[in-house]
Amino acid sequence: MYNLIKKIESLKESKIREIIDLRMKRFYELGRQPSQEIFKELCFCLLTANYSAEGGIKIQNALGDEFLTSSEEQLSKRLSELGHRFPNARARFIFEARKHSHNLKEILDYYDTDQTKRDWIVENIKGIGMKEASHFLRNIGYTDAAIIDFHIIDLLVREGLIEQPKSKTLSPKRYIEIENILRELSQKTDTPLGELDLYLWYEETGKVLK
């Protein structure tokens, strides 16, 4: 872990910190918006599952309020036009999740911890697993949940912190185990988990997305 600690500390002393600080500020500001704006970010995270963040960003920018107003059939058609790999399934998930669009912020505020907020999302939003739920929470300003995708897994394997998972899908138990390793790294670098993800993603990909 020492090697990774040094890498994170070095990045935090570089120009990339300004970019990441600005990104975290925008996430916090988004989380102060009304429920329907937060719901659009949930839709982005629904889109990125087994897809790409870049593709999800492009579609989110193109659709905007259509997430709130379009029928399932219209959403499916638009997602297909915009090149999503799974337009029918994602349109269905977005349409079904829309019932929470008017009070999503209030629901999340009800729960005390990021973990209990995540549990509610996983249990009540079809198409969202622990990774996507953590991603959504980070993107609206909650920072105490780890976003564990294959980029992060590859990095941790290479650093000798975990063994290569046998399956691409992590069980909830295994997810928490890896999250606890990242939590230790978070504590040792004085970097919140959600923010740490941006540094790790940059270390692995050279990009800062969302």
N, C-alpha and C positions, 0 to 999 in steps of 0.2 A: 504493500500500500504506500510505502514511503515514496516510491518513484512517481506514483500518481499524485500524491500530495504536492510534490515539488512541481509537477506540471501545472496543476491548478493554481498554485501560488504564483507561478511565473505568468500565467495567463491573466491573473488578476492584477498584475503590475503592468500589463501591456495595454495597447489601445483598444483591444477587444472588450475590455471592461466597460468602456463608455457605451458601446453598442448594447451590451447585455444589461447594463443599468437602465438604459432608456427602454429596452424591451420590457424589463420587469415593471417599470413605471407605467407603461401602457397597459400591461396586464392588470395591474392594480386599478387603474382608472376604468377599464372595461368592467371590472367586477362591481363598480359603484353605479353602473348603468341599470336601467329598468330590466325586468325579467326577459322581455322579448329580445333585447339586444344580447343578453347572456345566452338565450336559446340559440341564436345564430352561431355562437361559438361552439355550442354543443353540437350543432349540425356539422360544423367543420370537423370536429373530432370523430363524429360518426362516419364522415367521408374518408378520413385518413386510415381507418382500419383496413389492413391488407392493401393499402394504396400508398400514395406518397404525400408528404406534407406540401410539396410544391403544387401538386395537382389539386389538393384540397383547398389551398389558398386561392388558386385560380378560379375554382368553381364557387367558392364562398364570395369572392369579389363579383363574380358574374351574376349570381342569384340574388344576394341581398335579401330584400323583403319577400322574395318568392318562397323562401323557407317557411314563411308565416301564412302565406295566402294561397299557394298553388295546391291543386289536388294531387293525390298520389300519382295519377297517370301523367299529369303535367310535369311533376318533378322527375319522374322516370324518363320522360322524353328529353327534358333539359339536361339531365345528368348524362344521358347517352350522347347527346349532341356535343357535350363538353368533354367527352372522352373517358368518363369513369368506367372502371372495369365491371362494376356491379350495380348498374343503374336501378334495376328493379328492387333489389334487396335494400339498397340504401334509401331509395324513395319511400319504401314501406316503413323503415325504421324512423325516418324523419317525420313522416306523417303520423305515425303512432305516438311519437314523443311529443308532438305538438300540443297534446292535452295538458302538458305541464308548462307551456310557454308563458302563460299569464302569471304564474306564481312560483316559477323556478327559484328565484332569488329567496323568497320567503321560506321555501322548503329547505334550501341549503342552510339558511340562517338558523333554522330550528336545531340543527345538529352542532355539537360542541367542537368536534375535532375533524380534521381533514379526513381521517380514516373512516369515521362514521358517515361523513358526507359521501365519501367514495362508495361505501357499502350501499347507501341508498341509491346512488346512480346505477351501480352494477345490477342491483336487484330490480330496479324499476324502469330502466331505459334499455330496450332491446337493441342488440348490436354493439353494446358498450361493455368492454371488459375492464380489468383493473388498470391496464396501461392507458386506454383511452379515457377512462374516468379520471385518472391522475393527470393526464394531459389537459383535459378540460378544466380541472380545478386550478392547475398552475396558470392556465391562460386567462383566468378571471381573478388572479391575485392570491390564491391559496398556495402555500409553498412547502407544506409538510407532507408531501407524497411524492414518491419517485416514479419517473416515467421510464419504464424498462422496456426498450425496444431492442432489435437485433444489433443496432450500432453500439448501444451501451453494453450488451452482453458480450459482443466481440471484444470490446475494449477490456472488460473485466477478465475475460478468459486470457487474453494476451498478457495482462498484468499478473496472472496467476492467482487472482482473487476468487475465482469460481471455476468449476469444471464446465466444459461445453454441455449445455442441456441436450438431452436425448430427443426432445420434442421442441418444435417451434412454439408451441403453446405452453406457457407456464401455468402450473396449478396455483391456486391462491396461496397454498402453503409455501411453495418454492418462490413465488413472487415476493412474499413477505421476507423470506430468508435473504434474498438478494437485496431487497430494499433496506434491510438492517445493515448490510455491508456498506451500502451507499450512505446510510445514515451516519455510520462511523466516519466515513470520508467527509461527510458534510460537517460533522462536529470538529474534526481535526483541521479543516480548512476554513472554519467559521463562515460557511456558505449554506444558505437554506437549500433543502433538497430540490425544490423546483428550479432554483437558480443554478444549482450545481449541474443540472441536466444540460443547460445551455452551454456551460463550459465543456462538459464531456462530449456533447454533440459537436462542438467546434473542434475539439481535439481530434475527434474521429473523422469528421467530414470536411472541416474547414468552412463550415457554414453556420450562420445563426438565423434560424427560421422562427417558428413559434410552435 
